[in-house]
């Protein structure tokens, strides 16, 4: 399986900044390897042959770092200081839609084993979904984005609209070119979660496959957990792992 994917690496990373002064979030070290390398490695091991990466103006070192670590992987790198997480998502989605009928987008802090990436993409395609939210029952977040699903694992409600609240999103998304073409203007939503809430409320077919345990790296204490997680869950799914200076 081959596919195109994107990584949103343009956030502020404010909760990590105090401990990792002078280091942008995509390059925060996790088990001796930049955070963004773990994400890129899982996507590549799952079959991604090209990654579109969005960084902000402070992340100039991210693209060279990724290219050095993954010399056989094609990169399409963009730089933008966006006003919201939705604007960042929109930029990456529109770029990917220029080349592919469907694609995955990951946040730079979402640690997901490659086998789960493959399973997520396969389920979204099999379901013929317009879009997809990767979900997990392992929730360790101060402000999780809850998602309810029906008996076919299609998302019925997101965020404040969710009622059962047994699953939460984990920073991995599926989108088709058709869905990207209908994305509203950047100012339509102040946050990415607001977009997904609105999309599901409109009755759009959004798949919600359940993944195994995933990890979101937002806080300093998450880095400690990520060290253990990477050693047990990600090393095997990152066969081209290479250390490179951050």
N, C-alpha and C positions, 0 to 999 in steps of 0.2 A: 504494500500500500504506500503510495506517495501522495503528498498533499502540500499545500502552502499554508503557512501559519504566520502569525504576528505576535510580537511581544510589546506590551505597553510598559515602557520604562521611563515615563516622563513625570512621575509623581514627585512630591516634595520629600517623602520619607522622613517627615518631621519627628516621629517617635524614635527613630534610630539615630537621628543626627547628633544628639547629645553625647552618645557613647562613641559613635564613629565619626568624629569631627574631621571634616575635609574629605570624607569618602561619600560619594553619591550612593544612593540605595542599591542600584544594580551591581555595584562593585563591593558591597559589604561582604566580607569573607565568611563563608560557611564551610567548615571542615577544610580550610585551606584553599577554597575555590570561590570565586565571586558568585554571588547569588544568581545573577543573570546567566552564568554558565550552567548552573544546575537546570534552569528552566529550558535553555536552548538545547542542552544535552538530552533531556527527556523528549522534547519535540523531535529532535533529529533521530533519536533511537526509535521513535514511533513511526518514522517514515517521512518527516518533513524534509523537503529538498531545497526549500528557500524560506528564509525568515525575513519578514518586514519588521524592523525594530524602530520604535519611536522613543527618542530621548529628549530631554529639555536642554537648554543652552548650557547648563552646568555639567552635562553628561558627555562631553566631547571625548573622553577616554573610553567610553563604553564600546563603541563600534570597533575600534582597533583591537581592543581586548578580545571581543568575540571572534573577530576574523582570525586572530592569531591562534585562538584555542580550537577553532573549527575550520581549518583551511579548505576542507572539501565541501563545505556548506556555503551556498550562495546567500548573501545578505543584501537587503535593500533597506538602507538606513535613512531615517528622517529625523529632523530636529525641529521642535516647536515648543514654545512656552504656552501651553493651552490654559484656558480658564477653568476647565472642569474635566472630570474623569470621562464624562460622556463625549466631550469634544475630542479627547485623545482616542477613545474607542472609535469614534466616527472617522477620524483621519486614517487610522490603520485599516478599518474595514473598507473604506472607499478605495484605498490604494490596492488592497488585496483583490477586490472585486474587479479591478481592471484586468487581472490576469487569470482569475480562477472562478469557476462556477460555485464553489463552496470552499470554506477555509475555517481554521481555528484561530482564536486569539486568546492569549494568556496574559495575565498580569505578571509583572516581574517578580512578585513575591509568592507566586503559587507553585508549591512543590507537589508535583503529581507524577507518579511512576509512569514510565512509557507504556506499559501494558494497559494502564487505565486510560491513557490518551487514545490508544488504538481502539479500545472498547467504546469510548465515548463517541469518537468519530463514526465508528461502524454502526452504533445504535441510532445516531442521528440520521445517517444516510438511509438505513433500513426503514426507519419510521417515516421517511420522506418529509421530515420536519423542515419548516422554513428557517427555524433558528433552534439553538439548543443551549441549555444551562447545565454544566456539570455540577452535580450535587453530592454532598457527603453527609453522613450521619454523625461524623466526628466533628463536633463544633467546639472550638476553643477560641472564641473571638468576643471582644467587648460589644460589638454591634453587628451580629450576624445578619445576613440577608436571607431570611427564611423563604422557602418555596414549598407550596403544596402541589401534589401531583395526583392524577387520577389513576385508575386501575391499569392503564396502558403506559404509565410513566410520562404522560404529557403534563406540563406545568399548567396549573389552573389559577394560581395566585402567587404573588410575590410581595415581600415586604410587609407593610401594614395590612395588606389584603389577605395575607396568609393566616390560616386558622389552626391547622394541625401542628405546624412548626416542628416537624421531626427531621427535616432536611434543610440544609443551607447551601448556598452557592459557594464555590471554592476558587473562583478566579480563572476558570477555563470556559470559553464560549465557542459556539458554532454558529456560523452565519452563511446564508446563501447569497449569491449575487442579487437575486430578486429582492431579498430583504434589505440588502445594502442600498439598493436603488431607492428604497422607500424611507431611508433614514431621514428624520427631520433635521432642520438646521441646527447648528451647534448650540444655539442659545435656548433650544426647546426644553432641555433638561439640565438642572444644575449638577446632577450626579448620574453616574451610569446606572445605579440601582433604580432611579426614577424612570429611566428608559425601559428597563426590563419590566417594571411594575406596569407601566402603561401598555407595553406590547402584549403582555398576558391578559390584561383587562380588556383588550380589543378582541380577544378570542383567536389570536394568531396561533398556529400550531408550533409550540415551543416544546421540544423534547427535554426531558429531565432525567437522564440516566444517573443511576446511583453508582458512585465510585467507591473504592475502598478508602482507607484512611488517607487523607491529604493534609497538607500543612500550609498555613499562611504565615509569612514572616513579616510582621508589622512592628513588633515591639522588641526591645533588647532581650527579654526573656524568651522570645520565640527563636532567637538565634541558637540558644543553648539546646532547645528541643530539636531544632533543625539539624544540628550536628549529629545527634543520635539517629534522627530519621533518615538523613542522607546516607549514613553508614549502613543502615539496615534495609532501606527500601530503594535507594537511588543508584548506588554504585553499580549494581548489576545491569541497570537499564541505561547506563551511560558508558558504553564500550569505548568511545573515542575520547574519554576523559583525558584532559591534559591540563597541567597547571600552567598558568601564565600570569605575569605580573599584573596587579591591579592598580 
